[in-house]
């Protein structure tokens, strides 16, 4: 049974399930579970077996996505106004969101390194690896997949930038609350604001799009790694059943979040995603989903009215100029 589908022609198609009893949507996991160890040199180089590397890496990413989504759900539920009292009462919750945005980005960036470790030690040395057409194709695909997460992680880690939260009030019919976004801080001519490099075309990104950005990244990287494995693995046995407990749990929390953008491209516009649910129907945790989420969607025939906004900068005792972010664009994401 499929709960939602954002079908679009000529896009990569993925089938994912909000149930850990279904076969894995991560194609590389399935192939690694079936791969023989004939060309595998990982343990000789002080590493886990490829499936072990992959499981640990994916588990780290899906855990951070789940925790980030849970922190966001709590923040959306509690922070429903930009007035100082409402904002200041939940500083701890805001900091938890910021922390898990960073952790999720770092986990995704490290997943790229883990994929390279898996691929590298199917070869006796790096010279043979670098000559291999399948490896070069994998590198090209991963470079495309990682573009956003790598840029964000590098901006935070190497440029000593900080993530800040942006909030804007909204109303639609009888529903109201706050839409939350994030930006990576930078300084231009002494003025603190969104990073001129990272936010060249978009001042603020929706917090929910980051969750889906990493989920799409994980699915695309898995497919590209699977393509590589078909070229280098000597033999596959099986079939072997591989489940996606971590990914299923991450999806179950992600679909509870309001889905919208501040004008940026939504990650789900790049793929066709079919989301399946157990035959028994919707999981109980989806019944009380937040407004604007998959199971409590935006109204299509009523405009969303935008109100006052606030950017949560942190003072440093020296800086006096902070850029006021004046967003006028919010685009609801409709699942059907």
Beta strands, then each sheet from edge to edge (+ up, - down):
strand 1: 2-5
strand 2: 12-17
strand 3: 163-172
strand 4: 175-188
strand 5: 191-194
strand 6: 205-206
strand 7: 260-261
strand 8: 271-276
strand 9: 305-311
strand 10: 321-322
strand 11: 331-332
sheet 1: 1+ 8- 2-
sheet 2: 6+ 4- 3+ 9-
sheet 3: 6+ 4- 5+ 10+
sheet 4: 7+ 11-
end
